[in-house]
Amino acid sequence: MTYRFHNQSDPLERARLRIVLATVVINIVAVALLALTRWSDWKTGLALNLLDNFLLLSFVFLRRDLLIARLMVFGLAVGFAELPADAWLVLHTRTLDYSVGGGPMLWCSPAWMPLAWEIVAVQFGYLGLRLWERFGGFGLLLIGGLGAVNIPYYEEMARRIHWWTYSGCRMISFTPYYIVLGEFGIAVALALLAVQLRRGTWKKAAIAGLVGGLAIFICYALAYLVTDGLVKVK
């Protein structure tokens, strides 16, 4: 697209990559450590996402970086627009259960879930944007593969740290097949939407986020149809 050949050696670009990768590493390590505890619940999920937001907001203010700021607006819009997808998984497929975590709810989701999807959207949006600019279509395949591996890691660990559980669907260990397949498409969709945010308005970022939330619903629905909807789960 227009910004395919953006200068990736720019010091600000390298700093953006470092802060986004820092949130990825912090989340992976924190979740692994929380899995060793018995007291984790909804509060640990909220705390981790507040930490991520603190780091990103600090970067935005210190660097006066409008791209990361737009990605955060994009991510928040994704987070709230994703709530119908969660409700569909909880109420229609009955495969997702948030009751193990306790705490306040927002419709069928934990109240902190929009923040969790915000961070996912920033991470995969920015990394996907960079991969697209460097490798084109192959970069989208790379970010899709990363989504199919990285996000299901949290799905697998969520049961151990009392955030949510799955049942009544085809799974590998404790992660549904439809999650693995769906996250591939979600990561690609978030990357494609983030490509539009190199130069844009806050309104454009918010609209892109709403489209991202719809894309999450579509990806999960199609993936569920493929893995579970066309066959009877025993």
N, C-alpha and C positions, 0 to 999 in steps of 0.2 A: 504494500500500500504506500501512501505518500511518504511515510516516515521510515520506510524499510531500511534505509542506509544511514540512520541517525548515528552520530559519532559516539561509539561506546567506550572510547578512551577518555572521554570527558571526566575530570575528577569528581564532579557532582554525580555523574552516572555510576561511577565506581562506588561512591559513598552510598548511593541508593541501594545498590546491589548488596553491600555489606549489611545495611540495617535490615533489609528484608530477609536475607539469609540468617541474620542473627535471631530474628523472631522464629524462623523455622527451626533452628537448632535448639533454642531455648524451649520451645514447645515440645519437641521430641524428647529432650532430656527430662523436662519437668514431668511429662506424662509417664515416662519410664520409672521415675522415682516415686511418683504418686501410686503407681501400681504395687509398690512394696509396702504401702501403708494400709491401715484398716479404717481410717477415719475420713477418707476423701468423700466428698459429696458435691452438691451443686456449688458450694462456696469456693471450692478449689477451681472449678471451671470458670467462675466469675473472676476470681483473683488473677488467673493466668491471662485471661483476655484483657483485663484492665492493665496488666503489666505490658502486654503487647501494644495497647493503645498509648500508654505513657511513652514508650520508646519511640513509636512512630510520630506522635505529636511533638515530642521533644525535637526530633529530627526536622520536622516541618518548620518549627519556629526558629531553630538554630540556623538552619540552612535556607530558610525562606523558600522552601521547595513546594511549588504549586502542583507538581505532578503527583507526589505522594499524597498531598492534601486532596486532590481530585480523586485519587484512588480510594482514599478513606471514605469520601462521600459516596462514591460508587459502591464500596463494600457495605456501608450501612444500608443503602437502598437495597442491595442484594439480600442482606440479613432480614429485613422486614418483609420483602417480597417473597422470601423463601418460606414463610410461615404456612401458607396453604399447602406446600409440598409436604411439610412435616405433618400437618393435620391429615392429609390424605394417607400417609404411611401409617399414622396412628389409628385413625378411625375406619378407613376403608380396607387397607391390606391387613391391618392388625398385626403387623410384623415388628413395629417399633414401640418400645415402652420406656417412657421417661420417669416412671414412678420411683425407680430405685434411687434417684438423686435427691428427691424431695425439693423443697424450696418453692418460691413463687413461680407461677406459670403465666405465659402469654399465649392465650388460646390453648393449643395442645403442646406447646414447646416450653422448655425452661426459659425464664425471663432473660437469661444471659445468652441465649442462642443467637439472636441477631448480631451480637458482638463476635461470637465465634465465627459466623459466616463472613462478617466484615473482614476479619483477619485472613481467612481463607481466600477471599476475593482479592485482597491486596497482594498476598503472597503469589497466588497463581496468576493474577492479572499482570503483575509486574514481571515475574519470571517468564511468563508466556510472551509478553510484549518483547522482552529482550531476545528470547529464542526465535521469535518470528522475524525480528529485524535482522538477526544474524543468519538464520538458516531457512527462512521462508516456511513452506509447507512442512518440511521435515521438522522444523522447530515446533510446530503445532503437535506433531506426533510425539515428540519428546515430552512436551508439557502434559499431553494426555496420558502418556505412560507414567509420568511422575505422579499425576493425580490418582491413577489407578493403583499406585503402590503406597503413596504417602498418606492420603486421606483415609483409606481403609485401615492404616496403622492405628489411627485414633479410634476408629470404629471397633477394632479388636480390643484395644486397651480400655475403652469406655466401660465395658462390663466390669473390669477389675477395679476401676476407680469410682464405680457407682455413679456414672453419668447417665447411661442408658443401656438397654439390652435389645436384642432381636430374637425372634422366635417365629415358628410357623412358616418358614421359607427355606429355600435351598441355601446352604451355607458351606463355606470352607472355614473350619474351626468355628469362630463365633461371628464371622463376617458374612453377610448375605452376598450371593453371587451378583444380585442386582445392584448392590452398592459398588462393587468393584467395576462393573460395566458402566454404571451410571456416572461414576466419578471421572471416568475417562472423558466422556462427553462434556461433563460440567467444566473440567479443567480447560478443555479446548474452547468452550463457549466463553468462559471468563477471559481467556487470553484474547480472543477475537474482539470482544467488547472493549478491553483495556487498550487495544491498539488505537482506538478512536480518541483516547484521552491525552495523548501527547500535547495537543493543543486543543483546548475546548473550554466550555463554560461549566459552571457548577450545575446548571440545569442539565446540560448534556451528560454530565457524570451521573446525576440522579436518575435520568431516564435510562441510561445504559444499565444502571443497577437494577431498575425495575424489570428490564428485559432479561437481565441475568437471573433474577428470581424465577421468572417464567421458564427460562431455559433449564433451571434445576428441576422444576416440576416435570417438564417434558422428558428430560433425560432419565429421571427416576421411573417415570411411568412407562417409557419405552423399554427400559432395562428390565423392569419387573414383568412386563408382558412377555419378553423374550425368555427370561429365566424361570418364571413361576406362573405367569398368567396363561400360558399355552399348554401347561401340563398341570396335573393335580399333584400337590405336595403331600406326601404321605406323612 
